[in-house]
């Protein structure tokens, strides 16, 4: 899949260096696959959730959240937010 918004990953890793390996792994797996639909994605990312219209991934064992928009027809994922669990729970990202 084509991944956009990787600049957010770089910024997040600078603030939270312990997220580097998990985010790098996520990017490698996403980039190496062409998921046709959410159910196929869940086979690889079992904890991914669909929060309309976003797909939310647990990163670093549920410590962080990567919020994305995925277009399965064109095989593209856009990283919209990367948050700590606490930031995610405040729901400000939905506005």
C-alpha positions as CSV (number, residue, x, y, z in Angstrom):
1,X,0.0,0.0,0.0
2,X,1.0,3.6,-0.6
3,X,1.5,5.4,2.7
4,X,1.2,9.1,3.1
5,X,1.7,11.2,6.2
6,X,5.0,9.6,7.3
7,X,6.2,13.0,8.4
8,X,3.9,12.6,11.4
9,X,5.7,9.4,12.2
10,X,9.1,11.1,12.2
11,X,7.7,13.9,14.5
12,X,6.1,11.4,16.8
13,X,9.3,9.3,17.0
14,X,11.3,12.4,18.0
15,X,8.9,13.0,20.9
16,X,8.5,9.3,21.8
17,X,11.7,7.4,20.8
18,X,10.4,4.1,22.2
19,X,7.8,4.0,19.4
20,X,10.4,3.8,16.7
21,X,10.5,0.0,16.3
22,X,6.8,-0.5,16.4
23,X,6.0,2.3,14.0
24,X,8.8,1.2,11.6
25,X,7.4,-2.4,11.7
26,X,3.8,-1.0,11.1
27,X,5.1,1.0,8.1
28,X,7.0,-2.0,6.6
29,X,4.0,-4.4,6.9
30,X,1.5,-1.8,5.5
31,X,3.9,-1.0,2.6
32,X,4.4,-4.6,1.7
33,X,0.7,-5.6,1.6
34,X,-2.2,-4.7,-0.6
35,X,-5.2,-5.1,1.7
36,X,-8.5,-5.4,-0.3
37,X,-10.8,-4.7,2.6
38,X,-10.8,-4.2,6.4
39,X,-11.3,-8.0,7.1
40,X,-8.1,-8.7,5.2
41,X,-6.3,-6.0,7.2
42,X,-7.5,-7.5,10.5
43,X,-5.9,-10.8,9.6
44,X,-2.6,-9.1,9.9
45,X,-3.4,-6.4,12.4
46,X,-5.8,-8.2,14.8
47,X,-6.3,-5.3,17.1
48,X,-7.1,-2.7,14.4
49,X,-10.5,-1.0,14.8
50,X,-12.7,0.7,12.4
51,X,-13.9,4.0,13.9
52,X,-15.8,5.5,10.9
53,X,-14.2,6.7,8.7
54,X,-10.9,5.9,10.4
55,X,-8.9,2.8,11.0
56,X,-7.1,2.8,14.4
57,X,-4.0,0.8,15.1
58,X,-2.6,-0.1,18.5
59,X,1.1,0.7,18.5
60,X,3.8,-0.4,21.0
61,X,1.5,-2.8,22.8
62,X,-1.5,-0.4,23.1
63,X,0.7,2.5,24.4
64,X,0.1,4.6,21.2
65,X,-2.6,4.9,18.6
66,X,-2.1,5.5,14.9
67,X,-5.2,6.8,13.2
68,X,-5.5,6.5,9.5
69,X,-7.8,6.8,6.5
70,X,-7.5,3.8,4.1
71,X,-8.7,3.7,0.5
72,X,-8.8,0.0,-0.3
73,X,-9.6,0.7,-4.0
74,X,-6.4,2.6,-4.7
75,X,-4.4,0.7,-2.1
76,X,-3.5,3.8,-0.1
77,X,-3.3,4.7,3.6
78,X,-3.0,8.2,5.0
79,X,-1.7,8.7,8.5
80,X,-3.9,11.3,10.1
81,X,-2.8,11.2,13.8
82,X,-0.4,9.4,16.1
83,X,-1.3,9.8,19.7
84,X,-0.6,8.5,23.1
85,X,-3.3,6.3,24.6
86,X,-4.2,9.2,26.9
87,X,-4.5,11.7,24.1
88,X,-6.6,9.2,22.1
89,X,-9.0,8.8,25.0
90,X,-9.8,12.5,25.0
91,X,-11.4,12.1,21.6
92,X,-10.1,15.5,20.3
93,X,-8.8,13.9,17.2
94,X,-12.4,13.3,16.0
95,X,-13.2,17.0,15.6
